[in-house]
Amino acid sequence: MYKPVLGDGVPRLRPISMTDAPAHRAGEDAELVRWPSGRPGTPASVRAYIGRAIAH
């Protein structure tokens, strides 16, 4: 399946993948945890979130 990479020469955007799970968890801070779920993500919950994002 073709997955486009969008960019303008500076930042590049690509579709999320399961390999992003560790970085997603590492980037959680108090505000991020507070609003979406109210608790820090676990490895399993982050993989589930990414799986749902990929499915849509």
NUBAMAR-474218 format. One record per residue: residue in three letters; y, z, x of N, C-alpha, C, O in turn. Coordinates in steps of 0.02 Angstrom, whole numbers, padded with zeros to 5 digits, always signed. Last residue first. Layout:
ALAYZXYZXYZXYZX;...
END
This chain:
HIS+00181+00533-00416+00234+00506-00459+00269+00454-00422+00317+00424-00447;ALA+00096+00570-00315+00067+00541-00376+00120+00510-00422+00105+00465-00461;ILE+00180+00631-00224+00150+00567-00206+00123+00531-00269+00128+00470-00275;ALA+00206+00750-00292+00261+00704-00276+00234+00635-00260+00264+00585-00280;ARG+00080+00809-00296+00113+00790-00359+00169+00740-00346+00179+00693-00384;GLY+00061+00828-00157+00015+00786-00195+00045+00763-00261+00037+00705-00281;ILE+00164+00919-00131+00167+00853-00101+00120+00805-00138+00137+00747-00150;TYR+00113+01028-00205+00179+01000-00221+00183+00929-00194+00205+00883-00229;ALA-00007+01052-00135-00009+01033-00206+00057+01001-00227+00057+00952-00264;ARG+00044+01087-00010+00003+01027-00015-00001+01004-00088+00000+00944-00101;VAL+00108+01206-00050+00148+01150-00023+00109+01085-00026+00136+01033-00044;SER+00000+01284-00088+00050+01266-00138+00094+01208-00114+00115+01166-00154;ALA-00072+01296+00034-00103+01263-00024-00050+01241-00075-00055+01187-00104;PRO+00019+01365+00118-00006+01299+00136-00035+01261+00076-00023+01201+00068;THR+00145+01429+00006+00085+01438+00046+00062+01369+00069+00084+01319+00040;GLY+00320+01463-00004+00262+01419-00014+00204+01440+00030+00214+01465+00086;PRO+00396+01614-00066+00381+01565-00012+00320+01524-00028+00274+01547-00062;ARG+00466+01615-00233+00423+01644-00180+00411+01591-00126+00417+01531-00139;GLY+00539+01548-00325+00547+01620-00321+00504+01654-00269+00506+01715-00262;SER+00544+01411-00339+00484+01446-00361+00491+01522-00361+00452+01556-00394;PRO+00680+01357-00321+00624+01319-00351+00567+01361-00378+00543+01348-00433;TRP+00766+01474-00279+00778+01431-00337+00716+01393-00362+00702+01398-00421;ARG+00718+01551-00167+00745+01583-00228+00745+01536-00288+00725+01557-00342;VAL+00686+01463-00065+00632+01502-00098+00657+01530-00164+00619+01532-00213;LEU+00813+01419-00032+00762+01371-00054+00706+01407-00092+00683+01384-00143;GLU+00873+01539+00009+00898+01502-00048+00847+01453-00076+00839+01447-00136;ALA+00795+01579+00122+00801+01623+00064+00826+01585+00002+00801+01599-00053;ASP+00705+01430+00172+00748+01487+00186+00756+01527+00121+00726+01509+00070;GLU+00589+01318+00241+00606+01362+00186+00652+01418+00210+00639+01449+00261;GLY+00546+01242+00347+00615+01234+00326+00636+01278+00268+00693+01277+00247;ALA+00411+01265+00357+00455+01292+00410+00528+01289+00390+00568+01329+00413;ARG+00363+01192+00248+00359+01265+00247+00406+01295+00299+00437+01346+00285;HIS+00392+01062+00296+00418+01085+00232+00419+01161+00229+00469+01192+00210;ALA+00315+01058+00411+00388+01056+00418+00421+01079+00353+00473+01113+00355;PRO+00184+01060+00354+00207+01113+00399+00284+01115+00407+00313+01169+00408;ALA+00188+00939+00269+00180+01006+00242+00203+01061+00291+00239+01105+00269;ASP+00189+00809+00314+00253+00843+00310+00247+00917+00289+00297+00953+00292;THR+00065+00756+00299+00083+00778+00367+00150+00813+00369+00168+00844+00419;MET+00066+00710+00169+00035+00775+00182+00051+00801+00253+00051+00861+00265;SER+00230+00637+00146+00158+00634+00156+00132+00703+00171+00170+00750+00184;ILE+00366+00549+00068+00335+00611+00091+00260+00601+00099+00230+00560+00064;PRO+00432+00392+00126+00398+00432+00076+00368+00495+00107+00347+00495+00164;ARG+00582+00402+00225+00516+00374+00211+00484+00417+00158+00506+00473+00146;LEU+00737+00366+00301+00700+00397+00247+00633+00363+00238+00628+00302+00244;ARG+00831+00399+00443+00783+00355+00410+00746+00395+00358+00725+00452+00371;PRO+01002+00404+00499+00941+00436+00475+00896+00386+00441+00919+00336+00413;VAL+01050+00261+00560+01059+00331+00581+00998+00370+00556+00947+00369+00589;GLY+01021+00138+00509+01030+00143+00580+01040+00214+00604+01037+00226+00665;ASP+00998+00156+00377+01057+00117+00395+01071+00121+00470+01128+00109+00491;GLY+00846+00147+00280+00889+00174+00331+00948+00128+00345+00948+00070+00326;LEU+00683+00168+00213+00753+00152+00202+00795+00183+00257+00782+00239+00279;VAL+00531+00097+00214+00571+00146+00250+00643+00124+00243+00661+00069+00263;PRO+00402+00072+00091+00465+00053+00124+00497+00112+00160+00490+00169+00139;LYS+00240+00048+00101+00285+00104+00091+00350+00088+00128+00352+00090+00189;TYR+00110-00043+00029+00172-00047+00066+00216+00013+00050+00228+00027-00009;MET-00059+00000+00042+00000+00000+00000+00062+00000+00044+00066+00039+00092;
END
